[in-house]
Amino acid sequence: MRQLLPLAFCAIVAAPALAAEIKLDIEVPRLSVAEYHRPYVAVWVERPDNSVAANLAVWYDGKLKNAEGTKWLKDMRQWWRRIGRELEVPIDGVTSATRAPGLHSLTFAEGKAPLAKLPPGEYKLQVEAAREAGGRELLSLPFQWPPQKATVLTAQGQHELGKLNFELKP
């Protein structure tokens, strides 16, 4: 029996991780406007009843004096109504600084925060952006968790968001 334990341990350690993964590419478009401000962006997962299953990312200006950047969070109306007004920012591992125009990638793995407690089912990925002296935009992509096969979903924003590329890997 003692000889089998090291072999069993090696087999477990050598086995590949079978955790599902989400990779999201968010394009922040370059806009030609007189007064440009980087957009605030929120990314979350919703259940079919529109309740929030996971808060994935919130980009905002957390370095303004007197936490003044938090007052613009409510401009992301759907996120604010669903979950934002109940949160105290900053949130470790969720909030970060606003992003410059360009392509920005986020990756999340099954079993790790913020997807650690996401049960199997139907969901919607929600990406909302709002910009001071600008507009607001919300893009939504339905998906199944965990994914049964590799899937790529895309959405195209019209003004505050560019292209979203949403990859699900089993």
C-alpha positions, 0 to 999 in steps of 0.5 A: 500500500505504501508503494502505491501512495507515491504513484497515486500522488504523482498521477494527481499532480501530473493530471492536467487542470480541467478548469473552464476559462473566460478570456475577454478582450475589450476595445476602448475606442479612440474618439475625436472629441474636444474634451476626452475622458477615459471611460469608466467600465464595469464587467459583470455576469448576470443570471436570467432574472438580471441578478448579479452572479459575479462582478468581474471588473470595474475601471474607474478613477480611484486616485482623484482627491476626496474619492471624487472618482466614485461619484461617476460610478453611478453613470454606469446605470445598469451596473450601478442599479444591479450591484454598484450602489451596494459596494464599497470601492475599491474592491481587491481584484475587481477595481482598477484604473481607467484604461487608455484607448486600445485593446485590453484583455481580462482572463478569469478561471473556474474555481478562482475568484470571481468565478469561484462560486458560479454554478452551472447555468445560463448567464449574460456577460454585461459590459457597460461603459460611461464617459464624463462629457460623453455617452453610455453604452451597454453590451450583452452576450449570453453564454452557458457556464461551464462551456461544453466546447470552446466558443467565441462570442463577439459584440460591436459597440457604437461609441463608448465601446469598440469590439468585444471578443469573449472566449469560453474554454472548457 
